[in-house]
Amino acid sequence: MADAKEEDDLRNMALNLVARLRATLNNPTPNRGSGQRKLNLLTPEEEGYTGASLVKSWGGKGCLYIMPIQNTLDISPLPFTALEFQAMPKARCVSCQEYVPLQLLGLHVKTCIQSKVKVETHCDNDIINLDGDIINLDDEVASGDVQPSHLESKVACPLCSQLFTKDDICVHASVCGESNTNEGDADISEDTDEHFGSVSDILMSLESKVDTSRSFNINVTREDLFQRGLKQWARQKQASPKNLLRVSFIGENGIDQGALRKEFLTEMVCGIEARFFEGDGERGKNPKYSICDYQDNSFKTCGEIFATSLVQGGPAPNFLTRWCYHFLCHGEMDKDVGVLEVTDQDIKNLMTEVENAEGGERLIDLSDAIVACGYTGPINVDQKKAITDAIALHALVRLIPILNQLREGLRLYGLDEVLAQHTQMCQQLFVPGHLQEDVPYKSIIPGGLQVGSVITVQGFILPQPHRFQINLRHKFGIAFHYNPRFDENVVVRSIYQDGKWGEFERSEPMPFKGGQPMTLTIICGPHQYEVFVNALPDVHLFAKKTSDDKSKLKLTCMATGFFPKDVQLSIMKNDKHLPDDEIESTGVRPNHDGSYQMRKSVEIKDEEKAEYDCFVQHRNLRQPILIKGAN
């Protein structure tokens, strides 16, 4: 009845407006020319009347009269997918998870009564280090065939963020928080070891702490992604990194549903490793000693990005030294640290000079540098070990304020407390070459796989291997079976569905070798899986004469065939890296086989080419590649 009355009211208003319009047109108006008013009819366009067409035809001059040309007014709301809403910014409704025009979100929330359970899928670039003979990766892909009866509505506890049914939440709320002594993030109780069987369990528990009520928005450009992203992250005031990260690229259309966030976090973690850390990829890296970065709170921002990357589907910062990781977990130095943990090149050079000093005179020459490191004992040949130990300790102790700042950033989501309680289990996320899982290794890929997902598997092949296999599973079978067979010298690929194996594809020669490390990357394409084995950069350094000036050469450093695309390539002169403004770069470009290449060039004099080197660092390399002197 209310709807019918509302329609009658609207119809009466329209009829009154028409009557007033006719009366105005029929009655002359004094001092207004002939007393007649011209009435122009605005014809609708093909899609009907739009705001743009009305402004164009009417122009804001005179009065605009709107009256219905049908007996009844159609007052049914337009769907949110209508053309009129396409240009409007949109936000996600937390109840039905649908994207709604921002201007209509308030009205939609009042009428939204649906409760849907959806799993937000996003690209995963999980780096999984495996030592063993058999590998199993279980991919629990969310299926659309789940019946509603299997889905039970759950609500999150405001204290611990854990999900409970409506019947259990009241009982839980009466006791939740009694064991928590700190405000902010809910602490993980001391007996959580029995609840977490793997790193995946820990990450999924932390994922529930993401506050989806607001978005942490970052707008970047692809040309200056890292620097702009770092500044925006530190200056963002409207939301917190604890909120759901939303990334947009300036000049590109699209809504971040996980893929853009994953790409952004991957680039940021790689950029942080190159900008703020130093060392080799085999033993791990320490933070660079930089007072300016410390004063700018840059390392706190790095810690927040690390925590967000782990919790919201980004890559793990798997490049820290063991002692650095130990400090982040416990806030104190490991007593067993030594010279091998030092990564500062100047300090390492000083220790080498002390060790190679054959007489006291050379040590006396180094006395100023030795004393500056805090050593106050006698300086002679018999005290070489004491001197080098003091220098190494000085190099590590001065990093403690920086590590404390980094640890402050890891407090996001309570990650610092998780590391303190599960130090051994989480070590593989931060320290290269440390896997605590037994084989066969089974894990769930959060969010499942979608087009563009990347899985990297790293491990060590046994000296006398037989076979190993990698299976990407789902609830109905195996989506991808990868089986290197050393006894047959072939690699077998297949699928398993409907209770039977598909066609077996065989390829040779065997790309793996016994007793050697291996890196295998799987990319999920729209119709197939692409596999890259040991995709290491092939590096070349060469020089050619320029066409303009025969006395000069164009020296080029090229790396090709590597995957993933994150690479550090630079040209060095007399062991010093040339700045970017002095060289010409092609940027990272794709090859036809899915790998990548990059070139950098600089003009030099013919007689100087022996002074130039090519330096390349890549995550698949155990140590950087250095090509000395151009051909």
Secondary structure, 3 states (H helix, E strand, C coil): CHHHHHHHHHHHHHHHHHHHHHHHHHCCCCCCCCCCCCCCCCCCECCECCHHHHHHHHCCCCCCCCCCCCCCCCCCCCCCCCHHHCCCCEEECCCCCCEEEHHHHHHHHHHCCCCCCCCCCCCCCCEEEEECCCCCEECCCCCCCCCHHHCCCEEECCCCCCEEEHHHHHHHHCCCCCCCCCCCCCCCCHHHHHCCCCHHHHHHHHHCCCEEEEEEEEEECCCCHHHHHHHHHHHCCCCCCCEEEEEEECCCCCCCCCHHHHHHHHHHHHHHHHHHEEEECCCEEEECCCHHHHHCCHHHHHHHHHHHHHHCCCCCCCCECHHHHHHHHHCCCCCCCCHHHCCCHHHHHHHHHHHHCCCHHHHHHCHHHHHHCCCCCCCCHHHHHHHHHHHHHHHHHCCHHHHHHHHHHCCHHHHHHHHHHCHHHHHHHHCCCCCCCCCCCCCECCCCCCCCCEEEEEEECCCCCCECCEEEEECCEEEEEEEEECCCCEEEEEEEECCEECCCEEECCCCCCCCCEEEEEEEECCCCEEEEECCCCEEEEEEEECCCCCCEEEEEEEEEEECCCCEEEEEEECCEECCHHHCEECCCEECCCCCEEEEEEEEEEHHHHHHEEEEEEECCCCCCEEEECCC
